[in-house]
Amino acid sequence: KKETMEAQLDKTLDEIASRDGVTGVLVSDKNGLCLGSRGDAFEAAGSAQAAAHLHAVQTGAASLSPEDEMPIVAIQTTQANVLLYNNESYTVAVSQSKEQ
């Protein structure tokens, strides 16, 4: 039996969110629309708004180095480190607590 795309996304989000130190994970499509999220790291801004902002940051960073196929952006705050990964179809943001 084939898993639906939504089921695969849910499984991946759950897997990433269950890792030590991860406080949130968010996936957006190539237009910055939130496809799914887990954890509370992105709830303050709202998942939809956070997805749009994080996608914009990732897109801007990618434009600085267009020859790099998949740049990774790191954002450090006083409470967390956020890593942004991107490919042509989606952006993934993973927030990890600094308290490890």
Secondary structure, DSSP 8 states (H G I E B T S, - for coil): ----HHHHHHHHHHHHHTSTTEEEEEEEETTS-EEEEEESTTTTT-HHHHHHHHHHHHHHHHHHSTT-SS--EEEE-SSEEEEEEE-SSEEEEEEEES--
